C-alpha cells in the first residue's frame, strides 16, 4: 500500500474551505444586492456518503454568511466555523474539541489563507484551479476545479481508501 493510501485511510475528519472549494469562487449579486453562491450537488452527495460511513465533516471559512450556514445545515456538516481570521487557529481548536489529531484530518483549500492548515494535516488537497502556491504544497491536486467536483473527488478517495462503498444504502 502506498503512503498516499495510508494517509487517506487514517482520515476521521474532513475540513472544507468554502469559496473556491465547495463553490467556484464566484459571488453573484442580484440587483437588490443579494449575494448568491453556486454549490455542486455531486460534491454535496460526497459529503452525505462520508456521513453514512461515519466520517465527520467541518467547514472553516473566513466569510460569515447565512447561505453558507444553510448549505452546511442541509448537508448536516458536523461543525461550521465562519468568520475565521486565522484558519489554523480554528483548525487547532477543532482538532482539540473533536479529539481528532491533525494527522487524522484531511483539508481541502484553494488559496493562501488555507496554506498553514494544508501543511499541518494528515492529508491535504487542492482543486485544480487553486492558487499556484497552494497546488505546490498539497499531497494531491484534484482533477476538478473548485465547485465542480473537487470535493466529491476527495470524498471518494477517502471512502475508497477505507474500502467503503461510495453508494447510498437502499433505505436512504
N, C-alpha and C positions, 0 to 999 in steps of 0.2 A: 504494500500500500504506500502511496506517495505521501510526502509531507503535506502536500496540498489537501489530500483527502483526510489525513489525520487532523489537520486544523479544523476542517469543516465538521468532522464527526464529534468534536468536543463542544460545539456550539449549543448553548442553552437559551441564549437571548440574542435577538437581532434588533439593532437600533437603526432607525431610518432618519436621515435628513429629509426635509420636505422639498423645498424648491430646488429643482434640477435633479431630483432623485425620484421622489414619488410624483412629481409634476415635471413638465418640460421646462420649467424655469421661468415661464412667462406668467405675467399677471395681466388679466384682461379687465378693462374698466367699461362699465356701461355709461350712457350719457348722464345718468344720475350719480356717477362716481362710485357705484357698487363694484367692488373688486371680485373677480372670479378666477379660479384656477382649474386646470384640466387634470384630472386623475385618471389613470389607466385601470380599467375594470379587471384585466388579467393580473395586474400587479396586486390588486385587492384580493383576488381569488388565491393567489400565492400566500398571502397573509392568513386567509381563512384556513388554508391547508396546514400552515405552521401551527395554528392554534389547535387544530384537530389532532396534530401529532404531539401536542404538549410543549411546544416551543414558545417561550414568551417573546413579546414584541414591545418596542418602545419607539417613540418619536422624540427627537431633540431638534428644535428649530429656534432660530433667532427671532422669528416673527411671532406675533401674538394675534391670531385671527380666529373668529368664530367658525369660519369654513373649515379650517384645519381641525378644530375641536370636533366638528360634526363628522368629518371624514373618519377621524380616529374612533369616534363613538360607533359609527356604522361598522367599522372593521373590528371592533372590540379590541383595539390596541390596549395592552395592559397598562402602560404608563405613557403619558404625554407631558413633555416639558416644553413649554412655549416661552418665548422672550428670553432665551438663554444668551447671555453676552459672553459666556465662557463655556463652550460646549464640553471641553474636557472636564471642567469642574462639575458640570451637570452629569456627565458620564460617570465620573468617580463616585458621586453621590448615589446615582442609580445602582452602580455596582455594589456599593456597600449596603444600601437599603434592600436590594433584592438578593443579597448574599451570593452574587454571581461574580467570580473573579474575572478580570479583564480578559484572560486567555480563553474564557468560555463565552465571550461576547463577539458577535460579528457586527460590523458597522459599515454602512454604505453612505458615502457622501461625495460631493462634486466640486467643492471649492475650498479656498484657503482656510476658512473658519472651521473646516472639518479635519484639517491635517493632523493636529495633535491626537485627536481621537483615533484616526485611521492608523497612526503609528503605534498606538498602545494596545490595541485589541488583538484577540487571537486570530481573527480573520477580517481583512479589510478589502473593500471592493468599491469601484467607481464606475459610473455609467461611461459609455464610450465617448460621450461629449463633455466629460468633466474637464476642468482646467488641467493644462499640461503638468503642472507641479503635482497635482493630485494623482493623475494617472501614473506618474513615475514613482509614487510612494505607496502603492497598494499591492496586496497579494494577487489581485485579479482585476482586470478591466473587462467589463461586460461587453458582450457583442451588441448590446442595445443602448440607446440613448435614455437619458432620464425621462421618466413619464411615458416611456414607450417599451417597457418590458425588462428593464434592468433589475428592478426589484423582484419581479417574478423569477428571473434567472437565478438570483441569489437564493430565493426561497427553494427553488427546485434543486439547486446544488446542495444545500444543507440537507434537505429531505433525502435526496439520492445517496448522500454520503452515509446517512444513518440507515440506509436501505428501507426507507419508509415509502409507502405508496404516495404518489402525487395525485391521487384521485379521491373524490369525496366518497364516503360510505353511502350506501343506498338510503339511509334514514335521514340524510341531510336535507 
